Amino acid sequence: MDNKVTISDFAKLTKSTLKTILYYHKIGLLKEPKRSDGDIACMELRNLHG
């Protein structure tokens, strides 16, 4: 199983919104997402566990 998902999928998994996830990045609650080869921001699923 891949341990990374797009930010949109991460928002769905956390029952949040993309806007909220981006805000959490801005204020430092979440780390900046890594970028895939296609320059898509991907979140690590371990962020779901704190």
N, C-alpha and C positions, 0 to 999 in steps of 0.2 A: 504494500500500500504506500502511495506517495504521501509524504508528510507535509506537503505544501498545497495551498489552495489560493485562488485569486482573492483579492480583497472583497469583491462582491460576494463570493461564496462564503468567506469568513464572516461577513456581516449576517448572511442568512443563517449560518450555523449558530451564531450567537444571538439570533433573534434581535438584531440591531439594524442600523442603517449604515450605508456607506458614509454618509455625512458624519455620523457619530464616530465611526472607526477612524476617519481622517482627522477628526478633532482630537481623538485620543493620541494619535501620532503627534499632532502639533503641540500638545501640552506635556508629552513625554510619558504617558501611561503605557503606550505600546512602542516597541522598537520600530524603526523605519523598515519597511518591507524590502526584501531582496528582489532583484529584477531577474526575470527569466531571460533566455537568449533572445526572445521576441520583445524584450523591454516591457513585459507585463509584471506588475507588482504582485508578488506572492507572499502570503503570510504562512508562517510555520504553525502547524497545528498545536505544537506545545504551548503556544500563547493562550490556548483555551484553558490550560491548567494553571495559569498564573505564573 
